[in-house]
Amino acid sequence: MDELIIRKKEITDIIPWNLLLLADPSRENVQKYIDHGEIFLAYKDTVLVGEYVLTKEANDTVELKNLAVDEQYQNKGIGKKLVEDVIERLKKQNAKRVEVGTGNSSLSQLSLYQKCGFRIIGIDKDFFVKNYKEKIMENGIECRDMIRLAINFD
Ligand SMILES: CC(C)(COP(=O)(O)OP(=O)(O)OC[C@H]1O[C@@H](n2cnc3c(N)ncnc32)[C@H](O)[C@@H]1OP(=O)(O)O)[C@@H](O)C(=O)NCCC(=O)NCCS
């Protein structure tokens, strides 16, 4: 595969709504966290193939809020490269911890995060039922609970 270039979104770059909404169907929720977070864009040649969003939380913790790879480019290792990029970036910034939340039904995401070193730290029960208007179904499972995962860098 050609090299993947990952860089911070500049003010002049268009917000990649198609990708952001792939990872999180609530435009309202996405808008809230991109307002105080940073979007990183992944390009293969000149094609935008993925993105992730980081937000600063309390106690030197950063949260990976949104991660998506364009459907045409999925299952080629790009998602894993993006998660590895998050980890390397945060280590360089001396962050203490990175957290991520994903759905109980998001089986490939749970696999990906654990393969990259995240450990499950808790469950936010009924998070998706309380915060999303539409019922979310994935892999034949209703997405109700948020599984919280983290990596401690120290
Ligand atoms: C989740 C997502 C970012 C993964 O990106 P991707 O480029 O397809 O992922 P990769 O090709 O890098 O695969 C990552 C790992 O997950 C594993 N994986 C993927 N689907 C899997 C499944 N159903 N079961 C087990 N493992 C799975 C792969 O085997 C791979 O591990 P490996 O390299 O050791 O084989 C992508 O599917 C996506 O954008 N989904 C929609 C948005 C989304 O749900 N975002 C996450 C919100 S929490």
The ligand as an SDF file (V2000), in Angstrom:
LIG
                    3D

 48 50  0  0  0  0  0  0  0  0999 V2000
  -13.2980    0.5360   12.8430 C   0  0  0  0  0  0  0  0  0  0  0  0
  -12.5310    0.9350   11.5850 C   0  0  0  0  0  0  0  0  0  0  0  0
  -11.9250    2.3140   11.8190 C   0  0  0  0  0  0  0  0  0  0  0  0
  -11.4210   -0.0820   11.3380 C   0  0  0  0  0  0  0  0  0  0  0  0
  -10.6520    0.3520   10.2240 O   0  0  0  0  0  0  0  0  0  0  0  0
  -10.0250   -0.6890    9.1790 P   0  0  0  0  0  0  0  0  0  0  0  0
   -9.0570    0.0720    8.3530 O   0  0  0  0  0  0  0  0  0  0  0  0
  -11.0810   -1.4160    8.4750 O   0  0  0  0  0  0  0  0  0  0  0  0
   -9.2610   -1.6750   10.1940 O   0  0  0  0  0  0  0  0  0  0  0  0
   -7.9710   -2.5470    9.9160 P   0  0  0  0  0  0  0  0  0  0  0  0
   -8.0050   -3.0630    8.5170 O   0  0  0  0  0  0  0  0  0  0  0  0
   -6.7750   -1.7740   10.3320 O   0  0  0  0  0  0  0  0  0  0  0  0
   -8.2010   -3.7590   10.9260 O   0  0  0  0  0  0  0  0  0  0  0  0
   -7.8840   -3.5820   12.2710 C   0  0  0  0  0  0  0  0  0  0  0  0
   -7.8610   -4.8820   13.0170 C   0  0  0  0  0  0  0  0  0  0  0  0
   -9.1920   -5.2290   13.4030 O   0  0  0  0  0  0  0  0  0  0  0  0
   -9.4310   -6.5880   13.0810 C   0  0  0  0  0  0  0  0  0  0  0  0
  -10.8370   -6.8000   12.7470 N   0  0  0  0  0  0  0  0  0  0  0  0
  -11.5830   -6.0970   11.8840 C   0  0  0  0  0  0  0  0  0  0  0  0
  -12.8400   -6.5980   11.8720 N   0  0  0  0  0  0  0  0  0  0  0  0
  -12.8590   -7.6360   12.7600 C   0  0  0  0  0  0  0  0  0  0  0  0
  -13.8550   -8.5340   13.2200 C   0  0  0  0  0  0  0  0  0  0  0  0
  -15.1030   -8.4830   12.7650 N   0  0  0  0  0  0  0  0  0  0  0  0
  -13.5190   -9.4490   14.1630 N   0  0  0  0  0  0  0  0  0  0  0  0
  -12.2460   -9.5110   14.6260 C   0  0  0  0  0  0  0  0  0  0  0  0
  -11.2720   -8.6780   14.2340 N   0  0  0  0  0  0  0  0  0  0  0  0
  -11.5640   -7.7550   13.3190 C   0  0  0  0  0  0  0  0  0  0  0  0
   -8.5550   -6.8680   11.9100 C   0  0  0  0  0  0  0  0  0  0  0  0
   -8.2600   -8.2370   11.8930 O   0  0  0  0  0  0  0  0  0  0  0  0
   -7.3260   -6.0280   12.1840 C   0  0  0  0  0  0  0  0  0  0  0  0
   -6.4050   -6.7060   12.9890 O   0  0  0  0  0  0  0  0  0  0  0  0
   -5.0900   -7.4130   12.3450 P   0  0  0  0  0  0  0  0  0  0  0  0
   -4.3460   -6.3220   11.6310 O   0  0  0  0  0  0  0  0  0  0  0  0
   -4.3770   -7.9480   13.5230 O   0  0  0  0  0  0  0  0  0  0  0  0
   -5.6150   -8.4380   11.4120 O   0  0  0  0  0  0  0  0  0  0  0  0
  -13.4430    0.9400   10.3390 C   0  0  0  0  0  0  0  0  0  0  0  0
  -14.0540   -0.3200   10.2040 O   0  0  0  0  0  0  0  0  0  0  0  0
  -14.5020    2.0130   10.3620 C   0  0  0  0  0  0  0  0  0  0  0  0
  -14.2600    3.1540    9.9670 O   0  0  0  0  0  0  0  0  0  0  0  0
  -15.7080    1.6650   10.8000 N   0  0  0  0  0  0  0  0  0  0  0  0
  -16.8240    2.6040   10.8460 C   0  0  0  0  0  0  0  0  0  0  0  0
  -16.5830    3.6790   11.8470 C   0  0  0  0  0  0  0  0  0  0  0  0
  -16.4600    3.1750   13.2520 C   0  0  0  0  0  0  0  0  0  0  0  0
  -17.2200    2.3260   13.6810 O   0  0  0  0  0  0  0  0  0  0  0  0
  -15.4860    3.7420   13.9940 N   0  0  0  0  0  0  0  0  0  0  0  0
  -15.1740    3.3980   15.3750 C   0  0  0  0  0  0  0  0  0  0  0  0
  -16.0300    4.0960   16.3370 C   0  0  0  0  0  0  0  0  0  0  0  0
  -15.6900    3.5350   17.9950 S   0  0  0  0  0  0  0  0  0  0  0  0
  1  2  1  0
  2  3  1  0
  2  4  1  0
  2 36  1  0
  4  5  1  0
  5  6  1  0
  6  7  2  0
  6  8  1  0
  6  9  1  0
  9 10  1  0
 10 11  2  0
 10 12  1  0
 10 13  1  0
 13 14  1  0
 14 15  1  0
 15 16  1  0
 15 30  1  0
 16 17  1  0
 17 18  1  0
 17 28  1  0
 18 19  1  0
 18 27  1  0
 19 20  2  0
 20 21  1  0
 21 22  1  0
 21 27  2  0
 22 23  1  0
 22 24  2  0
 24 25  1  0
 25 26  2  0
 26 27  1  0
 28 29  1  0
 28 30  1  0
 30 31  1  0
 31 32  1  0
 32 33  2  0
 32 34  1  0
 32 35  1  0
 36 37  1  0
 36 38  1  0
 38 39  2  0
 38 40  1  0
 40 41  1  0
 41 42  1  0
 42 43  1  0
 43 44  2  0
 43 45  1  0
 45 46  1  0
 46 47  1  0
 47 48  1  0
M  END
$$$$
